[in-house]
Amino acid sequence: MIFDIYETLALACLALLLGYFLVKRVKLLNDFNIPEPVVGGFIVAVAVTILNQVWELTFTFDTNLQRTMMLVFFSSIGLSANFSRLVKGGKPLIVFLFVAAGLIIIQNTVGILGSIALGLKPVYGLIAGSVTLTGGHGTGVAWAEVFTEQFGVQGAMELAMACATFGLVSGGLIGGPVARFLLKRMKKAEIEEDESVDDIEAAFEKPKYRRKINTRSIIETVTMMSICLFVGQYLDASTKSTILQLPTFVWCLFTGVVIRNTLSHLFKFKVAEEAVDVLGTVGLSIFLAIALMSLKLWELAGLALPIFILLIVQVLIMALYSTFVTYRAMGKDYDSVVLSAGHCGFGLGATPTAVANMQVITSHYGPSHKAFLIVPMVGAFFIDLLNASLLKIFVEIATYFH
């Protein structure tokens, strides 16, 4: 059964509403800060799996809508990036970059050593390492082709997709519990539901806050986002197979940064932060819902036991690393708690998952400008470049043990 764009959107929205309903009423989900899109989308994925296994029904959702919503989200991140705020990233951003690099090294080291210990080729450890965990589905697709050609790995694409999917779900599930553990140690009190937000820039970190928007601000923001998507796709097509080649979402984000700061600093135009926030959060929620709805859980069930063991170990390492390394390195304060939850998101899955994790925390405990500045920048701009550079080293190591 193939769902067109309208049917996919309708089902994604229903999954989101189901997620909101359950998180609000199920204490366990609320206490552990599980993002609503993860809850609703995962339930739909389970239902689809049952229908597939019992009646052999297959469901295909519109991937163009999923991709568009992802690009809308990253465009909103770019449009929110005021240079005067980016400068504030400074030293913490550099520190977090080193923390992220440390995780990549550990993921690949554990992957290679674990695969050897379990009797697998080392390259399988890379697939169950930073290729699909820190890298996500996009990096997994790119490297699967390399591994198939260079190492003759059969089913590399399917395995990469399964590992990336496992990481995406795990990243959305462990971020909340990690943050909850750290907050209990800090004895941080939960804020009241109706607490107001005086600083507009804090609104993105509080998705439950009622924003003040109007028709004009929405139209202005949609116009800017449309330009981001158009220019981003053009730059992506123009730089393919060149040294400047980057994922499309990075170009959309970069275009958003240029538009925002040109309008703000050159033309003194006031960008509607509330509208950017609302539309970006909508894009993020729909993207995650569709991504999780599209999961083929039976492919995860079909993972070879050694790969599954490796992935479980990687999830445990991510939880421990974010608790004892990310939290401490970033200052052992509330901002570092939110950063730790975000690191679980993109260290195992993707930047949208990281932002969803952080939004859940800041909705309950208050805003964190530092976290919402650093995580999207590192997750969108730097992590893919850093991961690709370090992977080249580990591919050589894998080749040596091959």
C-alpha positions in Angstrom: 0.0 0.0 0.0 1.5 3.3 -1.1 0.6 6.5 0.8 0.7 9.8 -1.2 1.8 13.1 0.3 -1.6 14.0 1.8 -2.2 10.5 3.3 1.4 10.5 4.7 0.9 14.0 6.2 -2.5 13.0 7.8 -1.1 9.8 9.3 2.0 11.7 10.6 -0.2 14.3 12.3 -2.4 11.6 13.8 0.8 9.8 15.1 1.9 13.1 16.7 -1.4 13.7 18.3 -1.3 10.2 19.7 2.2 10.9 21.0 1.1 14.1 22.7 -1.9 12.2 24.3 0.2 9.4 25.6 3.1 11.4 26.9 0.7 13.7 28.8 -1.2 10.8 30.4 1.5 8.0 30.8 3.6 9.0 33.8 6.6 6.8 32.7 6.9 8.5 29.3 6.5 11.9 30.9 9.0 11.2 33.7 11.7 9.9 31.3 11.1 12.8 28.8 10.4 10.7 25.8 9.7 13.0 22.7 6.1 12.8 21.5 7.1 12.1 17.8 9.2 9.1 19.0 6.2 7.7 20.9 3.6 8.2 18.2 5.8 7.3 15.3 7.1 4.2 17.0 3.6 2.9 17.8 2.7 3.3 14.1 5.9 1.4 13.2 4.9 -1.4 15.5 1.4 -1.5 14.0 2.9 -1.6 10.5 5.2 -4.4 11.5 2.3 -6.5 12.9 0.3 -6.0 9.7 3.4 -7.0 7.6 4.1 -10.1 9.6 0.5 -11.4 10.0 -1.0 -10.4 6.6 2.2 -9.6 4.6 1.0 -6.1 4.0 3.6 -3.5 3.1 3.3 0.3 3.5 5.3 3.0 1.7 5.2 6.6 2.8 6.0 9.7 0.8 9.7 10.3 1.4 9.6 13.7 -0.3 7.5 15.1 2.5 9.9 13.7 5.1 12.9 15.2 3.3 11.1 18.6 2.9 10.2 18.7 6.6 13.8 18.0 7.5 15.0 20.8 5.2 12.4 23.2 6.7 13.7 22.4 10.2 17.3 23.0 9.3 16.3 26.2 7.5 14.7 27.4 10.7 17.9 26.7 12.6 19.8 28.9 10.1 17.2 31.6 10.3 17.5 31.6 14.1 21.3 31.9 14.0 22.0 35.6 14.8 25.8 36.2 14.4 25.8 38.1 17.7 24.6 35.0 19.4 26.9 32.6 17.4 29.9 34.5 18.8 28.8 33.5 22.2 29.4 29.8 21.3 33.1 30.4 21.6 35.1 28.0 23.8 32.1 25.7 24.7 31.5 25.0 21.1 35.1 24.0 20.6 35.0 21.8 23.7 31.8 20.1 22.5 33.4 19.4 19.1 36.3 17.6 20.9 33.8 15.7 23.0 31.9 14.6 19.8 35.2 13.6 18.2 36.0 11.5 21.3 32.7 9.6 20.9 33.4 8.9 17.2 36.8 7.4 18.1 35.3 5.3 20.8 32.4 4.1 18.6 34.7 2.9 15.9 37.3 1.4 18.2 34.6 -0.6 20.0 33.1 -1.5 16.7 36.3 -2.9 15.2 37.5 -4.7 18.4 33.9 -6.0 19.0 33.5 -7.3 15.5 36.9 -9.1 15.7 36.0 -10.6 19.1 32.6 -11.8 17.7 34.2 -13.4 14.6 33.1 -10.7 12.1 35.1 -8.7 9.6 36.2 -5.3 11.1 34.3 -3.4 8.5 31.0 -4.6 10.1 32.2 -2.8 13.3 32.4 0.4 11.4 28.9 0.0 10.0 27.7 -0.5 13.6 29.9 2.4 14.6 30.1 6.0 13.7 29.1 5.4 10.1 25.5 4.9 11.0 25.3 6.1 14.7 27.0 9.5 14.6 26.5 9.6 10.8 22.9 8.5 10.5 21.1 7.2 7.5 22.7 9.6 5.0 26.2 8.7 5.9 25.2 5.1 6.2 24.1 5.1 2.5 27.2 6.8 1.3 29.6 4.4 3.1 27.6 1.3 2.4 28.5 1.7 -1.3 32.2 2.1 -0.4 32.2 -1.0 1.8 30.4 -3.1 -0.9 32.9 -2.0 -3.6 36.1 -2.0 -1.5 35.5 -4.9 0.9 32.8 -6.9 -0.9 30.4 -6.7 2.0 27.1 -8.2 1.0 23.9 -6.5 2.2 25.9 -3.5 3.4 23.1 -1.1 2.5 20.4 -3.0 4.3 22.6 -3.5 7.3 23.5 0.2 7.4 19.9 1.2 7.2 19.0 -1.2 10.0 21.8 0.0 12.3 20.9 3.7 11.6 17.3 3.0 12.4 18.3 1.2 15.6 20.4 4.2 16.5 17.6 6.7 15.7 15.1 5.0 18.0 17.7 4.5 20.8 18.9 8.1 20.6 15.3 9.3 21.1 14.8 6.9 24.0 17.9 7.3 26.2 18.3 11.1 26.0 15.4 11.8 28.5 16.5 9.2 31.1 20.1 10.4 31.0 19.0 14.0 31.5 16.6 12.9 34.3 19.4 11.0 36.1 21.7 14.1 35.9 19.0 16.5 37.0 18.2 14.4 40.0 21.8 14.6 41.0 21.7 18.4 40.6 18.3 18.5 42.4 16.9 20.7 39.6 13.2 21.5 40.2 10.7 21.3 37.4 9.2 24.6 36.3 5.5 25.3 36.3 3.7 24.5 33.1 2.3 28.0 32.6 5.6 29.8 33.2 5.9 32.7 30.8 8.8 33.4 28.4 10.1 36.9 28.4 13.0 36.4 26.1 11.8 35.6 22.5 15.1 33.7 21.9 14.0 31.3 24.6 10.8 30.3 22.8 12.5 27.7 20.6 13.6 25.8 23.7 10.0 25.9 25.1 7.7 24.3 22.5 4.7 24.5 24.9 5.0 28.3 25.1 2.2 30.1 23.3 3.8 32.3 20.7 2.6 35.6 19.4 2.5 35.3 15.6 0.3 36.7 12.9 -0.4 36.2 9.2 2.3 38.6 8.0 5.0 37.0 10.2 4.1 33.6 8.9 4.2 34.7 5.3 7.5 36.4 5.8 9.0 33.3 7.4 7.6 30.9 4.7 9.2 33.2 2.1 12.6 33.0 3.8 12.3 29.2 4.2 11.3 28.7 0.6 14.4 30.7 -0.5 16.5 28.5 1.8 15.2 25.3 0.3 15.5 26.7 -3.3 19.1 28.0 -2.8 20.1 25.0 -0.7 19.1 22.5 -3.4 20.8 24.6 -6.1 24.0 24.8 -4.2 23.8 21.0 -3.5 23.5 20.3 -7.2 26.2 22.8 -8.1 28.8 21.3 -5.7 28.3 17.6 -6.3 31.5 15.7 -6.9 33.6 18.7 -5.8 35.6 19.5 -2.7 32.7 21.7 -1.5 30.1 18.9 -1.6 28.0 18.9 1.6 24.6 17.4 2.5 21.6 19.5 1.2 20.4 20.3 4.7 23.8 22.0 5.5 23.4 24.3 2.5 19.8 25.1 3.6 21.1 25.9 7.1 23.9 28.0 5.7 21.5 29.9 3.4 19.3 30.6 6.4 22.3 32.0 8.4 23.2 34.3 5.5 19.5 35.5 5.0 19.0 36.1 8.7 22.1 38.1 9.3 21.9 40.1 6.1 18.4 41.2 6.9 19.1 41.9 10.6 22.5 43.6 10.3 22.4 45.2 6.9 18.7 46.1 6.5 17.8 46.3 10.2 14.8 43.9 9.4 13.4 42.2 12.5 13.0 38.5 11.7 9.9 37.0 13.4 11.6 34.6 15.9 8.3 33.2 17.0 7.2 32.3 13.5 10.6 30.7 12.7 10.4 28.7 15.9 6.8 27.5 15.3 7.4 26.4 11.7 10.7 24.9 12.5 9.2 22.9 15.3 6.4 21.7 13.1 8.9 20.6 10.5 10.9 18.7 13.1 7.9 17.0 14.6 6.5 15.8 11.2 10.0 14.7 10.0 10.5 12.5 13.1 7.0 11.1 13.0 7.4 10.0 9.3 10.9 8.7 9.9 9.8 6.5 12.7 6.5 5.5 11.0 8.7 4.3 8.0 10.8 2.0 10.2 10.9 -1.6 9.0 11.2 -3.2 12.4 11.3 -6.7 11.0 14.7 -5.7 9.5 16.0 -4.9 13.0 14.6 -8.3 14.2 16.6 -9.9 11.4 19.9 -8.5 12.4 22.6 -11.0 13.1 23.1 -11.6 16.8 26.7 -10.3 16.8 25.6 -7.0 15.2 22.8 -6.6 17.6 25.2 -7.2 20.5 27.5 -4.5 19.1 24.6 -2.0 18.9 23.5 -2.7 22.4 27.0 -2.1 23.6 27.2 1.2 21.6 23.9 2.4 23.2 25.3 1.7 26.7 28.6 3.5 25.9 26.6 6.5 24.6 24.6 6.7 27.8 27.8 6.4 30.0 29.7 8.8 27.7 27.1 11.5 27.8 26.7 11.1 31.6 30.3 11.1 32.6 32.2 12.8 29.8 29.8 15.2 28.0 28.2 16.4 31.2 31.5 17.0 33.0 33.4 18.5 30.0 30.6 21.0 29.3 30.6 22.4 32.9 28.4 20.1 35.1 25.5 22.6 35.1 22.0 22.7 33.7 23.2 23.6 30.2 25.5 20.6 30.2 22.5 18.3 31.1 20.6 19.6 28.1 23.7 19.1 25.9 24.1 15.6 27.2 20.5 14.8 26.2 21.2 16.3 22.8 24.4 14.4 22.4 22.5 11.1 22.9 20.3 12.2 20.0 22.9 12.9 17.4 25.5 10.6 18.8 23.2 7.7 18.0 20.7 9.1 15.5 20.4 12.5 14.0 20.4 16.2 14.8 16.5 16.5 14.7 16.4 13.7 17.4 18.9 15.7 19.4 16.8 18.8 19.2 13.6 16.9 20.1 15.4 15.5 23.2 16.5 18.9 24.3 13.0 20.5 23.7 11.5 17.9 26.0 14.0 18.8 28.8 13.7 22.6 28.3 9.9 22.3 28.3 10.0 20.9 31.8 13.0 22.7 33.4 13.6 25.9 31.5 15.5 27.2 28.5 19.1 26.6 27.6 20.4 29.0 24.9 23.9 27.4 25.1 22.7 24.0 24.2 20.4 25.1 21.4 23.3 27.2 19.9 25.9 24.5 20.1 24.2 21.2 19.2 22.6 22.3 15.9 25.9 23.9 14.8 28.0 20.9 15.7 25.4 18.4 14.5 24.7 20.2 11.2 28.0 21.9 10.3 30.9 20.0 11.8 30.0 16.5 12.8 29.7 15.1 9.2 33.1 16.6 8.2 34.7 15.4 11.5 33.2 11.9 11.1 34.3 11.6 7.5 37.9 12.6 8.4 38.1 10.1 11.3 36.4 7.4 9.3 39.2 7.5 6.7 41.7 6.6 9.4 39.5 3.7 10.8 38.9 2.4 7.3 42.7 2.0 6.9 42.7 0.2 10.2 39.9 -2.1 9.1 41.7 -2.8 5.9 44.8 -3.8 7.9 42.8 -6.4 9.9 40.6 -7.4 6.9 
